[in-house]
């Protein structure tokens, strides 16, 4: 599966009260689907369209494991993960150029990429951490301009 990238991500609504965790192989397309209502269900019903965190990996199994790991976390721990990478809870989807359409891949490696992004990478499920440890998952460092963390896509649905 050389060349594939997988993303674990967290979406929220306008006031950050509702949270959704997901995983995808095309983050821009998936955001487009969420924001245009192409995906029926939870995110459409609760207007959960704001990307506040994501992680990147080349290992689909690591992405699935990370998604499941984050889904099990309490809301407070998910909030801490977002706050460490994106303290203002900015909509990172705009930085990825999601407004241009569903077939574009995020260019997280470009020199002009926002310092506020929350991109990192993780490569093996063995890198996962227990709830008692830091929410940081990337032992390999950030691939963005900031020292941020990565996130995967999950179908977790949570309100608070």
C-alpha positions as CSV (number, residue, x, y, z in Angstrom):
1,X,0.0,0.0,0.0
2,X,2.8,2.4,-0.9
3,X,1.8,6.0,-1.3
4,X,-1.5,5.8,0.7
5,X,-2.1,8.2,3.6
6,X,-4.7,7.8,6.3
7,X,-6.1,10.4,8.6
8,X,-7.7,10.2,12.0
9,X,-9.6,13.4,12.7
10,X,-11.9,15.2,15.2
11,X,-14.8,17.4,14.1
12,X,-16.9,19.6,16.3
13,X,-19.8,22.0,15.9
14,X,-19.7,25.8,16.1
15,X,-19.5,26.0,19.9
16,X,-17.3,22.9,20.4
17,X,-20.0,21.1,22.4
18,X,-20.5,18.1,20.1
19,X,-17.5,16.0,19.0
20,X,-17.0,13.4,16.2
21,X,-13.9,11.2,15.7
22,X,-13.3,9.6,12.3
23,X,-10.8,8.0,9.9
24,X,-10.3,8.4,6.2
25,X,-7.8,8.1,3.3
26,X,-8.8,11.5,1.9
27,X,-9.3,14.2,4.5
28,X,-10.3,17.0,2.2
29,X,-12.9,14.8,0.4
30,X,-14.3,13.6,3.7
31,X,-14.6,17.2,5.1
32,X,-16.3,18.1,1.9
33,X,-18.8,15.3,2.4
34,X,-19.5,16.4,6.0
35,X,-19.9,20.1,5.2
36,X,-22.1,19.6,2.1
37,X,-24.4,17.1,3.8
38,X,-23.4,14.3,1.5
39,X,-22.9,12.2,4.6
40,X,-26.3,11.6,6.3
41,X,-26.4,11.1,10.0
42,X,-24.8,12.4,13.1
43,X,-22.6,15.1,11.6
44,X,-25.4,16.4,9.5
45,X,-27.9,16.4,12.3
46,X,-25.7,18.3,14.8
47,X,-23.8,20.5,12.2
48,X,-20.5,18.9,13.2
49,X,-18.3,20.3,10.4
50,X,-15.4,22.1,12.0
51,X,-12.1,20.2,11.8
52,X,-10.1,20.9,15.0
53,X,-7.6,18.1,15.0
54,X,-6.1,15.4,12.7
55,X,-3.2,12.9,12.5
56,X,-1.6,11.3,9.4
57,X,-0.1,7.9,8.9
58,X,0.8,5.5,6.0
59,X,-0.3,2.5,8.1
60,X,-4.1,1.8,7.8
61,X,-3.9,-0.6,10.8
62,X,-2.3,2.1,12.9
63,X,-5.0,4.6,11.8
64,X,-7.8,2.2,12.8
65,X,-6.2,1.4,16.1
66,X,-5.7,5.2,16.9
67,X,-9.3,5.9,16.0
68,X,-10.5,3.3,18.3
69,X,-8.1,4.5,21.0
70,X,-9.4,8.1,20.8
71,X,-13.0,7.0,20.7
72,X,-12.5,5.3,24.1
73,X,-11.2,8.4,25.7
74,X,-13.3,10.6,28.0
75,X,-14.3,14.0,26.6
76,X,-11.8,15.8,28.9
77,X,-8.9,13.8,27.3
78,X,-10.1,14.5,23.8
79,X,-10.4,18.2,24.7
80,X,-6.8,18.2,26.0
81,X,-5.6,16.6,22.7
82,X,-7.2,19.3,20.7
83,X,-6.1,22.1,23.0
84,X,-2.4,21.0,22.9
85,X,-2.4,21.2,19.0
86,X,-5.0,23.8,18.4
87,X,-5.6,26.0,21.5
88,X,-8.0,28.3,19.7
89,X,-10.1,25.5,18.3
90,X,-9.6,27.0,14.8
91,X,-11.3,25.3,11.8
92,X,-8.2,23.6,10.3
93,X,-10.2,22.5,7.2
94,X,-9.8,26.0,5.7
95,X,-6.0,25.6,5.9
96,X,-6.3,22.4,3.9
97,X,-8.2,24.1,1.1
98,X,-11.3,22.0,1.5
99,X,-13.3,24.8,-0.2
100,X,-11.9,23.7,-3.6
101,X,-13.7,20.4,-3.8
102,X,-13.8,16.7,-2.8
103,X,-10.9,15.3,-4.8
104,X,-8.0,17.3,-3.4
105,X,-5.6,15.7,-0.9
106,X,-4.3,17.9,2.0
107,X,-0.9,19.4,1.3
108,X,0.4,19.2,4.9
109,X,4.0,19.3,3.7
110,X,3.9,22.7,1.9
111,X,6.0,25.6,3.2
112,X,2.9,27.7,3.4
113,X,1.0,25.3,5.6
114,X,-0.5,27.0,8.7
115,X,1.5,26.9,11.9
116,X,-1.7,26.3,13.8
117,X,-2.4,22.9,12.1
118,X,-2.5,19.7,14.2
119,X,-0.7,17.3,11.9
120,X,1.7,14.7,12.9
121,X,2.2,11.1,12.1
122,X,2.1,7.7,13.8
123,X,3.1,4.5,12.3
124,X,2.4,1.5,14.5
125,X,-0.4,0.6,16.9
126,X,2.4,-0.2,19.4
127,X,3.0,3.6,19.7
128,X,-0.4,4.0,21.4
129,X,-0.4,5.3,24.9
130,X,-2.5,4.4,27.9
131,X,-5.0,6.9,29.4
132,X,-2.6,7.8,32.1
133,X,0.0,9.1,29.7
134,X,0.2,12.2,27.6
135,X,-2.3,12.5,24.7
136,X,0.6,13.0,22.3
137,X,0.8,10.1,19.9
138,X,3.6,11.1,17.6
139,X,7.0,9.9,18.7
140,X,8.5,10.8,15.3
141,X,7.9,14.6,15.5
142,X,5.6,16.9,13.7
143,X,5.5,17.1,9.9
144,X,4.0,20.5,10.2
145,X,5.6,23.8,11.2
146,X,4.3,23.6,14.8
147,X,5.1,20.8,17.3
148,X,1.6,19.3,17.0
149,X,-0.1,16.0,17.2
150,X,-1.8,13.7,14.7
151,X,-5.3,12.5,14.5
152,X,-7.3,9.7,12.9
153,X,-10.9,9.4,11.5
154,X,-13.4,7.5,13.6
155,X,-17.1,7.2,13.6
156,X,-17.3,8.1,17.3
157,X,-20.3,10.2,18.1
158,X,-20.3,12.1,21.4
159,X,-22.2,14.9,22.8
160,X,-21.5,16.9,25.9
